[in-house]
Amino acid sequence: MLKSLQWELNRIQRTVRLTLQSKLQGLVGQSLSTLNENRELANSIQKMLDTHSLRIRCPQCGHASILRVSPRKGMPGGAFVLDHTIEGKRTFHGGSSSVPPIQLTAKPERKAKATAKTRPQPADAGELQSKVG
C-alpha cells in the first residue's frame, strides 16, 4: 500500500511540476519596466515554486536555482539571475533583462550543518548526570 501511495504522490508531483513549467513558459523573455516590478514578478514566481518544493534548473550549469532580480547598470528593470550554490560557493548565473528559460526541478534537500552532526545526544531519561568541575 505504501509503495502504491508513493507512486501516486510522485505522479501528482510530476503533473504539478509539468503544469507549472508549461504555464510559466509564457513569461520567458518577458520583462516589466522597473526593477521593483521585476523583483515582484520574480518573488511571485519563487513563492509559487516554494509552495511545491520546486526550483528552476539553471540552463548554464544544471543546478537547482532561485530566480532573483538584481540591479544592473544600464538596465532600468534590473537583471534576472539564477541564485544557487556550487561547491559551497554562492553563484549567480544569467543576467538577462528578461525572464530566463524555465525548466523546473525538485528543490534539493538542505545539508545538515556540521554542528548538528556532532551535537551531544541527551541522556536517557533514567540516567543521572553530574557535572565535574
LOTORVEX-179208 format. One record per residue: x, y, z of N, C-alpha, C, O, CB in turn; residue number from 1; residue in three letters. Coordinates in nm, 2 decimals, padded with zeros to 4 digits. Glycine has a CB too. Example, Ala and Ser with C-alpha at 12.3 -4.5 7.8 and 13.67 -1.06 7.14 Angstrom:
BEGIN
GUDO:n_east:n_north:n_up:ca_east:ca_north:ca_up:c_east:c_north:c_up:o_east:o_north:o_up:cb_east:cb_north:cb_up:pos:code
GUDO:01.32:-00.57:00.78:01.23:-00.45:00.78:01.32:-00.33:00.78:01.42:-00.33:00.85:01.13:-00.45:00.90:1:ALA
GUDO:01.28:-00.22:00.71:01.37:-00.11:00.71:01.29:00.00:00.79:01.34:00.11:00.80:01.41:-00.06:00.57:2:SER
END
This chain:
BEGIN
GUDO:n_east:n_north:n_up:ca_east:ca_north:ca_up:c_east:c_north:c_up:o_east:o_north:o_up:cb_east:cb_north:cb_up:pos:code
GUDO:00.08:-00.12:00.00:00.00:00.00:00.00:00.09:00.13:00.00:00.06:00.22:-00.07:-00.09:00.00:00.12:1:MET
GUDO:00.19:00.13:00.08:00.28:00.25:00.09:00.35:00.27:-00.04:00.37:00.39:-00.09:00.38:00.23:00.20:2:LEU
GUDO:00.39:00.16:-00.11:00.46:00.18:-00.24:00.36:00.24:-00.34:00.40:00.32:-00.42:00.51:00.04:-00.29:3:LYS
GUDO:00.24:00.19:-00.34:00.14:00.25:-00.43:00.11:00.39:-00.40:00.09:00.47:-00.49:00.01:00.16:-00.42:4:SER
GUDO:00.10:00.43:-00.27:00.08:00.57:-00.23:00.19:00.66:-00.28:00.17:00.77:-00.33:00.06:00.58:-00.08:5:LEU
GUDO:00.32:00.61:-00.26:00.44:00.69:-00.30:00.43:00.71:-00.45:00.47:00.81:-00.50:00.57:00.62:-00.26:6:GLN
GUDO:00.40:00.60:-00.53:00.39:00.61:-00.67:00.29:00.72:-00.71:00.31:00.80:-00.80:00.35:00.47:-00.74:7:TRP
GUDO:00.17:00.72:-00.65:00.06:00.82:-00.68:00.11:00.96:-00.64:00.08:01.05:-00.72:-00.06:00.78:-00.60:8:GLU
GUDO:00.18:00.97:-00.53:00.23:01.10:-00.49:00.33:01.16:-00.59:00.33:01.27:-00.63:00.29:01.10:-00.35:9:LEU
GUDO:00.42:01.07:-00.64:00.52:01.11:-00.74:00.45:01.15:-00.87:00.49:01.25:-00.94:00.61:00.99:-00.77:10:ASN
GUDO:00.34:01.08:-00.91:00.27:01.11:-01.03:00.20:01.25:-01.02:00.21:01.33:-01.11:00.16:01.01:-01.06:11:ARG
GUDO:00.15:01.28:-00.90:00.08:01.41:-00.88:00.19:01.52:-00.88:00.16:01.62:-00.94:00.01:01.41:-00.74:12:ILE
GUDO:00.30:01.50:-00.81:00.41:01.60:-00.81:00.46:01.62:-00.95:00.49:01.74:-00.99:00.52:01.55:-00.72:13:GLN
GUDO:00.47:01.52:-01.03:00.52:01.54:-01.17:00.42:01.62:-01.25:00.46:01.71:-01.33:00.54:01.40:-01.24:14:ARG
GUDO:00.29:01.59:-01.23:00.19:01.67:-01.30:00.19:01.81:-01.26:00.18:01.90:-01.35:00.05:01.61:-01.27:15:THR
GUDO:00.20:01.84:-01.13:00.21:01.98:-01.09:00.34:02.05:-01.15:00.32:02.16:-01.20:00.22:01.99:-00.93:16:VAL
GUDO:00.45:01.98:-01.14:00.57:02.04:-01.20:00.56:02.07:-01.35:00.59:02.18:-01.39:00.69:01.94:-01.18:17:ARG
GUDO:00.51:01.98:-01.42:00.50:02.00:-01.57:00.39:02.11:-01.60:00.41:02.18:-01.69:00.46:01.87:-01.63:18:LEU
GUDO:00.28:02.11:-01.52:00.18:02.21:-01.55:00.23:02.35:-01.52:00.22:02.44:-01.60:00.06:02.18:-01.46:19:THR
GUDO:00.30:02.37:-01.40:00.36:02.50:-01.37:00.46:02.54:-01.47:00.47:02.65:-01.52:00.43:02.49:-01.23:20:LEU
GUDO:00.55:02.45:-01.51:00.65:02.47:-01.61:00.59:02.52:-01.74:00.63:02.62:-01.80:00.74:02.35:-01.63:21:GLN
GUDO:00.48:02.45:-01.78:00.42:02.49:-01.91:00.35:02.63:-01.90:00.37:02.71:-01.99:00.31:02.39:-01.94:22:SER
GUDO:00.29:02.66:-01.79:00.23:02.79:-01.77:00.33:02.90:-01.76:00.31:03.01:-01.81:00.13:02.79:-01.65:23:LYS
GUDO:00.44:02.88:-01.69:00.55:02.98:-01.67:00.62:03.01:-01.80:00.69:03.11:-01.81:00.64:02.93:-01.56:24:LEU
GUDO:00.61:02.92:-01.90:00.68:02.94:-02.03:00.63:03.07:-02.09:00.70:03.14:-02.17:00.66:02.82:-02.13:25:GLN
GUDO:00.51:03.11:-02.06:00.45:03.23:-02.12:00.53:03.36:-02.07:00.52:03.46:-02.13:00.31:03.24:-02.08:26:GLY
GUDO:00.60:03.35:-01.96:00.67:03.46:-01.91:00.82:03.47:-01.96:00.88:03.57:-01.95:00.68:03.45:-01.75:27:LEU
GUDO:00.87:03.36:-02.02:01.00:03.36:-02.07:01.02:03.47:-02.17:00.94:03.48:-02.27:01.04:03.22:-02.13:28:VAL
GUDO:01.13:03.55:-02.16:01.15:03.66:-02.25:01.08:03.79:-02.21:01.10:03.89:-02.28:01.12:03.62:-02.39:29:GLY
GUDO:00.99:03.78:-02.11:00.92:03.90:-02.07:01.00:03.98:-01.97:01.08:03.93:-01.90:00.78:03.86:-02.01:30:GLN
GUDO:00.96:04.11:-01.96:01.03:04.20:-01.86:00.93:04.31:-01.83:00.85:04.35:-01.92:01.16:04.25:-01.91:31:SER
GUDO:00.93:04.36:-01.71:00.85:04.47:-01.67:00.94:04.60:-01.68:01.06:04.58:-01.70:00.78:04.45:-01.53:32:LEU
GUDO:00.88:04.71:-01.66:00.96:04.84:-01.68:01.05:04.88:-01.57:01.15:04.95:-01.59:00.87:04.95:-01.71:33:SER
GUDO:01.02:04.84:-01.44:01.11:04.88:-01.33:01.17:04.77:-01.26:01.12:04.65:-01.26:01.03:04.97:-01.24:34:THR
GUDO:01.28:04.80:-01.18:01.34:04.70:-01.10:01.25:04.64:-01.00:01.24:04.52:-00.98:01.46:04.76:-01.03:35:LEU
GUDO:01.17:04.72:-00.93:01.07:04.67:-00.83:00.97:04.58:-00.89:00.93:04.48:-00.83:01.01:04.79:-00.76:36:ASN
GUDO:00.92:04.62:-01.01:00.82:04.53:-01.07:00.87:04.40:-01.11:00.81:04.29:-01.09:00.76:04.60:-01.20:37:GLU
GUDO:00.99:04.40:-01.16:01.06:04.27:-01.20:01.09:04.19:-01.07:01.08:04.06:-01.07:01.19:04.29:-01.28:38:ASN
GUDO:01.13:04.25:-00.96:01.15:04.18:-00.84:01.03:04.12:-00.79:01.03:04.00:-00.74:01.21:04.28:-00.73:39:ARG
GUDO:00.92:04.19:-00.79:00.79:04.14:-00.75:00.75:04.02:-00.84:00.70:03.92:-00.78:00.68:04.25:-00.76:40:GLU
GUDO:00.77:04.03:-00.97:00.75:03.91:-01.06:00.83:03.79:-01.02:00.77:03.68:-01.00:00.77:03.95:-01.20:41:LEU
GUDO:00.96:03.81:-01.00:01.05:03.70:-00.96:01.00:03.64:-00.82:01.00:03.52:-00.81:01.19:03.75:-00.96:42:ALA
GUDO:00.97:03.73:-00.73:00.93:03.68:-00.60:00.80:03.60:-00.60:00.79:03.50:-00.54:00.91:03.80:-00.50:43:ASN
GUDO:00.71:03.65:-00.69:00.58:03.58:-00.70:00.60:03.44:-00.76:00.55:03.34:-00.72:00.48:03.66:-00.79:44:SER
GUDO:00.69:03.43:-00.86:00.72:03.30:-00.92:00.79:03.21:-00.82:00.75:03.09:-00.81:00.81:03.32:-01.05:45:ILE
GUDO:00.88:03.27:-00.75:00.96:03.19:-00.65:00.87:03.14:-00.54:00.88:03.02:-00.49:01.07:03.27:-00.59:46:GLN
GUDO:00.77:03.22:-00.49:00.68:03.18:-00.38:00.60:03.06:-00.43:00.57:02.96:-00.36:00.59:03.29:-00.34:47:LYS
GUDO:00.55:03.07:-00.56:00.47:02.96:-00.61:00.55:02.83:-00.62:00.50:02.72:-00.58:00.42:03.00:-00.75:48:MET
GUDO:00.68:02.84:-00.66:00.76:02.72:-00.67:00.79:02.67:-00.53:00.79:02.55:-00.52:00.89:02.76:-00.74:49:LEU
GUDO:00.82:02.75:-00.44:00.85:02.71:-00.30:00.73:02.63:-00.24:00.75:02.53:-00.17:00.88:02.83:-00.21:50:ASP
GUDO:00.61:02.67:-00.27:00.49:02.60:-00.23:00.49:02.46:-00.27:00.44:02.37:-00.19:00.36:02.67:-00.28:51:THR
GUDO:00.55:02.43:-00.38:00.55:02.29:-00.43:00.69:02.23:-00.43:00.72:02.13:-00.50:00.50:02.29:-00.57:52:HIS
GUDO:00.78:02.29:-00.35:00.92:02.24:-00.33:00.99:02.23:-00.47:01.06:02.12:-00.50:00.92:02.10:-00.26:53:SER
GUDO:00.98:02.33:-00.55:01.04:02.33:-00.68:01.14:02.44:-00.70:01.14:02.54:-00.62:00.94:02.34:-00.79:54:LEU
GUDO:01.24:02.43:-00.79:01.34:02.53:-00.82:01.35:02.53:-00.98:01.30:02.45:-01.04:01.47:02.50:-00.76:55:ARG
GUDO:01.41:02.64:-01.03:01.44:02.65:-01.17:01.58:02.59:-01.19:01.67:02.62:-01.12:01.43:02.80:-01.22:56:ILE
GUDO:01.59:02.50:-01.29:01.71:02.44:-01.33:01.79:02.54:-01.41:01.74:02.60:-01.51:01.69:02.31:-01.41:57:ARG
GUDO:01.91:02.57:-01.36:02.00:02.67:-01.43:02.04:02.62:-01.57:02.10:02.51:-01.58:02.13:02.71:-01.35:58:CYS
GUDO:02.01:02.69:-01.68:02.04:02.64:-01.81:02.20:02.64:-01.83:02.24:02.57:-01.92:01.98:02.73:-01.91:59:PRO
GUDO:02.27:02.72:-01.75:02.42:02.72:-01.77:02.49:02.60:-01.70:02.58:02.55:-01.76:02.47:02.85:-01.71:60:GLN
GUDO:02.44:02.56:-01.58:02.51:02.46:-01.51:02.43:02.34:-01.46:02.48:02.24:-01.42:02.58:02.51:-01.39:61:CYS
GUDO:02.29:02.36:-01.47:02.20:02.25:-01.43:02.16:02.24:-01.29:02.08:02.16:-01.25:02.26:02.12:-01.47:62:GLY
GUDO:02.22:02.33:-01.20:02.18:02.33:-01.06:02.04:02.39:-01.04:02.00:02.47:-01.11:02.29:02.41:-00.98:63:HIS
GUDO:01.98:02.34:-00.93:01.85:02.39:-00.89:01.88:02.54:-00.83:01.97:02.56:-00.75:01.79:02.30:-00.78:64:ALA
GUDO:01.80:02.63:-00.88:01.82:02.77:-00.85:01.70:02.85:-00.81:01.59:02.81:-00.84:01.88:02.84:-00.98:65:SER
GUDO:01.73:02.96:-00.75:01.62:03.06:-00.71:01.63:03.18:-00.81:01.74:03.23:-00.83:01.64:03.10:-00.56:66:ILE
GUDO:01.51:03.21:-00.86:01.51:03.33:-00.95:01.51:03.46:-00.87:01.43:03.48:-00.78:01.38:03.32:-01.04:67:LEU
GUDO:01.60:03.55:-00.91:01.61:03.68:-00.84:01.63:03.79:-00.95:01.65:03.75:-01.07:01.73:03.68:-00.74:68:ARG
GUDO:01.61:03.91:-00.91:01.64:04.02:-01.00:01.73:04.12:-00.92:01.71:04.16:-00.81:01.50:04.10:-01.04:69:VAL
GUDO:01.85:04.15:-00.99:01.95:04.23:-00.93:01.96:04.36:-01.01:01.94:04.36:-01.13:02.08:04.16:-00.93:70:SER
GUDO:01.99:04.47:-00.94:02.02:04.59:-01.01:02.14:04.58:-01.10:02.24:04.51:-01.06:02.04:04.71:-00.91:71:PRO
GUDO:02.13:04.64:-01.22:02.24:04.63:-01.31:02.25:04.77:-01.38:02.15:04.82:-01.43:02.23:04.51:-01.41:72:ARG
GUDO:02.37:04.82:-01.39:02.39:04.95:-01.46:02.34:04.93:-01.61:02.37:04.83:-01.68:02.54:04.99:-01.46:73:LYS
GUDO:02.27:05.03:-01.66:02.22:05.03:-01.79:02.10:04.95:-01.82:02.05:04.94:-01.93:02.33:04.99:-01.88:74:GLY
GUDO:02.05:04.88:-01.71:01.93:04.80:-01.72:01.82:04.85:-01.62:01.83:04.81:-01.50:01.96:04.65:-01.70:75:MET
GUDO:01.73:04.94:-01.65:01.64:05.00:-01.56:01.55:04.90:-01.49:01.51:04.92:-01.38:01.55:05.10:-01.63:76:PRO
GUDO:01.52:04.79:-01.56:01.44:04.68:-01.50:01.52:04.58:-01.42:01.46:04.48:-01.37:01.36:04.61:-01.60:77:GLY
GUDO:01.65:04.60:-01.42:01.74:04.50:-01.35:01.77:04.38:-01.43:01.73:04.37:-01.55:01.68:04.46:-01.21:78:GLY
GUDO:01.84:04.28:-01.37:01.88:04.16:-01.44:01.83:04.04:-01.37:01.84:04.03:-01.25:02.04:04.15:-01.46:79:ALA
GUDO:01.76:03.95:-01.45:01.71:03.83:-01.39:01.83:03.73:-01.38:01.90:03.71:-01.48:01.60:03.76:-01.48:80:PHE
GUDO:01.85:03.68:-01.26:01.97:03.59:-01.23:01.92:03.47:-01.16:01.81:03.47:-01.10:02.08:03.66:-01.15:81:VAL
GUDO:01.99:03.36:-01.17:01.96:03.24:-01.10:02.06:03.22:-00.99:02.18:03.21:-01.02:01.96:03.11:-01.20:82:LEU
GUDO:02.02:03.22:-00.87:02.10:03.21:-00.75:02.11:03.07:-00.70:02.00:03.01:-00.67:02.04:03.31:-00.64:83:ASP
GUDO:02.23:03.02:-00.69:02.25:02.88:-00.64:02.39:02.86:-00.58:02.47:02.95:-00.59:02.22:02.78:-00.75:84:HIS
GUDO:02.41:02.75:-00.52:02.54:02.72:-00.46:02.61:02.61:-00.54:02.55:02.51:-00.57:02.52:02.68:-00.31:85:THR
GUDO:02.74:02.64:-00.57:02.82:02.53:-00.64:02.94:02.51:-00.56:03.02:02.61:-00.53:02.85:02.58:-00.79:86:ILE
GUDO:02.96:02.39:-00.51:03.08:02.36:-00.43:03.09:02.45:-00.31:03.20:02.50:-00.28:03.20:02.35:-00.51:87:GLU
GUDO:02.98:02.48:-00.24:02.98:02.56:-00.12:02.99:02.71:-00.15:02.99:02.79:-00.05:03.09:02.52:-00.04:88:GLY
GUDO:02.99:02.76:-00.27:03.00:02.90:-00.31:02.88:02.95:-00.37:02.83:02.89:-00.47:03.13:02.93:-00.39:89:LYS
GUDO:02.83:03.06:-00.32:02.71:03.12:-00.38:02.74:03.17:-00.52:02.84:03.24:-00.54:02.65:03.23:-00.30:90:ARG
GUDO:02.65:03.14:-00.62:02.68:03.17:-00.76:02.55:03.23:-00.82:02.44:03.19:-00.79:02.72:03.04:-00.84:91:THR
GUDO:02.57:03.32:-00.91:02.46:03.38:-00.99:02.49:03.36:-01.14:02.60:03.41:-01.19:02.45:03.53:-00.95:92:PHE
GUDO:02.40:03.30:-01.21:02.42:03.28:-01.35:02.30:03.35:-01.42:02.20:03.38:-01.36:02.41:03.13:-01.39:93:HIS
GUDO:02.32:03.39:-01.54:02.22:03.46:-01.61:02.26:03.61:-01.62:02.38:03.64:-01.65:02.08:03.45:-01.55:94:GLY
GUDO:02.17:03.70:-01.60:02.19:03.84:-01.61:02.12:03.90:-01.73:02.16:04.01:-01.77:02.34:03.86:-01.63:95:GLY
GUDO:02.02:03.84:-01.77:01.94:03.89:-01.88:01.83:03.99:-01.83:01.80:03.99:-01.71:01.86:03.78:-01.96:96:SER
GUDO:01.79:04.08:-01.92:01.69:04.18:-01.88:01.55:04.12:-01.88:01.45:04.19:-01.84:01.69:04.30:-01.98:97:SER
GUDO:01.54:03.99:-01.92:01.40:03.93:-01.92:01.41:03.79:-01.85:01.51:03.74:-01.82:01.36:03.91:-02.07:98:SER
GUDO:01.29:03.74:-01.83:01.28:03.61:-01.76:01.35:03.50:-01.84:01.33:03.49:-01.96:01.12:03.57:-01.74:99:VAL
GUDO:01.44:03.43:-01.77:01.52:03.32:-01.84:01.43:03.20:-01.87:01.32:03.19:-01.83:01.64:03.28:-01.76:100:PRO
GUDO:01.49:03.11:-01.95:01.41:02.98:-01.98:01.38:02.91:-01.85:01.46:02.91:-01.75:01.50:02.89:-02.07:101:PRO
GUDO:01.26:02.85:-01.84:01.22:02.79:-01.71:01.20:02.64:-01.73:01.11:02.60:-01.80:01.09:02.86:-01.66:102:ILE
GUDO:01.29:02.57:-01.67:01.27:02.42:-01.66:01.28:02.39:-01.51:01.38:02.42:-01.44:01.39:02.34:-01.74:103:GLN
GUDO:01.17:02.33:-01.46:01.16:02.31:-01.32:01.22:02.18:-01.27:01.23:02.08:-01.35:01.02:02.31:-01.28:104:LEU
GUDO:01.27:02.18:-01.15:01.33:02.06:-01.09:01.30:02.06:-00.94:01.25:02.16:-00.89:01.49:02.06:-01.11:105:THR
GUDO:01.32:01.95:-00.88:01.29:01.94:-00.73:01.38:02.03:-00.65:01.50:02.04:-00.69:01.29:01.79:-00.69:106:ALA
GUDO:01.33:02.08:-00.55:01.42:02.16:-00.45:01.51:02.06:-00.38:01.46:01.96:-00.33:01.33:02.24:-00.35:107:LYS
GUDO:01.64:02.09:-00.38:01.73:01.99:-00.31:01.71:02.00:-00.16:01.67:02.10:-00.11:01.88:02.02:-00.35:108:PRO
GUDO:01.74:01.89:-00.10:01.73:01.88:00.05:01.84:01.97:00.11:01.95:01.98:00.05:01.74:01.74:00.10:109:GLU
GUDO:01.81:02.03:00.22:01.92:02.11:00.29:02.02:02.01:00.35:01.99:01.90:00.39:01.85:02.19:00.40:110:ARG
GUDO:02.14:02.06:00.34:02.25:01.98:00.40:02.26:02.01:00.55:02.25:02.12:00.59:02.39:02.01:00.33:111:LYS
GUDO:02.28:01.90:00.63:02.29:01.92:00.78:02.42:02.00:00.81:02.52:01.97:00.75:02.29:01.78:00.85:112:ALA
GUDO:02.41:02.09:00.90:02.53:02.16:00.94:02.62:02.07:01.02:02.57:01.97:01.09:02.49:02.28:01.03:113:LYS
GUDO:02.75:02.10:01.02:02.85:02.01:01.09:02.82:02.01:01.24:02.84:01.90:01.30:02.99:02.07:01.06:114:ALA
GUDO:02.77:02.12:01.29:02.74:02.12:01.44:02.63:02.03:01.47:02.63:01.97:01.58:02.71:02.26:01.49:115:THR
GUDO:02.53:02.01:01.38:02.42:01.92:01.41:02.47:01.77:01.42:02.41:01.70:01.49:02.31:01.94:01.31:116:ALA
GUDO:02.57:01.74:01.34:02.62:01.60:01.34:02.69:01.57:01.47:02.70:01.45:01.51:02.70:01.58:01.22:117:LYS
GUDO:02.76:01.67:01.52:02.84:01.64:01.64:02.78:01.68:01.77:02.84:01.67:01.88:02.97:01.72:01.62:118:THR
GUDO:02.65:01.73:01.77:02.58:01.77:01.89:02.57:01.65:01.98:02.52:01.55:01.93:02.45:01.84:01.85:119:ARG
GUDO:02.60:01.67:02.11:02.58:01.56:02.20:02.43:01.52:02.21:02.35:01.61:02.21:02.64:01.59:02.34:120:PRO
GUDO:02.41:01.39:02.23:02.27:01.34:02.24:02.23:01.35:02.39:02.31:01.34:02.48:02.26:01.19:02.19:121:GLN
GUDO:02.10:01.38:02.41:02.05:01.39:02.55:02.07:01.26:02.62:02.06:01.15:02.56:01.91:01.44:02.56:122:PRO
GUDO:02.09:01.27:02.75:02.10:01.14:02.83:01.97:01.07:02.84:01.86:01.13:02.82:02.15:01.18:02.98:123:ALA
GUDO:01.97:00.94:02.86:01.85:00.86:02.87:01.77:00.92:02.99:01.83:00.97:03.09:01.88:00.71:02.89:124:ASP
GUDO:01.64:00.90:02.99:01.56:00.96:03.10:01.59:00.90:03.23:01.57:00.98:03.33:01.41:00.93:03.06:125:ALA
GUDO:01.63:00.78:03.24:01.66:00.72:03.37:01.80:00.75:03.43:01.82:00.72:03.54:01.64:00.57:03.36:126:GLY
GUDO:01.89:00.80:03.34:02.02:00.82:03.39:02.04:00.96:03.46:01.97:01.06:03.43:02.12:00.82:03.27:127:GLU
GUDO:02.12:00.96:03.56:02.16:01.08:03.63:02.29:01.13:03.58:02.38:01.05:03.55:02.16:01.06:03.79:128:LEU
GUDO:02.30:01.26:03.56:02.42:01.32:03.51:02.47:01.41:03.62:02.40:01.48:03.69:02.40:01.39:03.38:129:GLN
GUDO:02.60:01.41:03.64:02.66:01.51:03.73:02.77:01.59:03.66:02.84:01.54:03.57:02.72:01.44:03.86:130:SER
GUDO:02.78:01.71:03.70:02.89:01.80:03.64:03.01:01.78:03.72:03.01:01.78:03.84:02.84:01.94:03.63:131:LYS
GUDO:03.12:01.77:03.65:03.25:01.76:03.72:03.32:01.90:03.69:03.32:01.94:03.57:03.34:01.64:03.67:132:VAL
GUDO:03.37:01.96:03.79:03.44:02.08:03.75:03.47:02.15:03.87:03.53:02.26:03.86:03.35:02.16:03.67:133:GLY
END
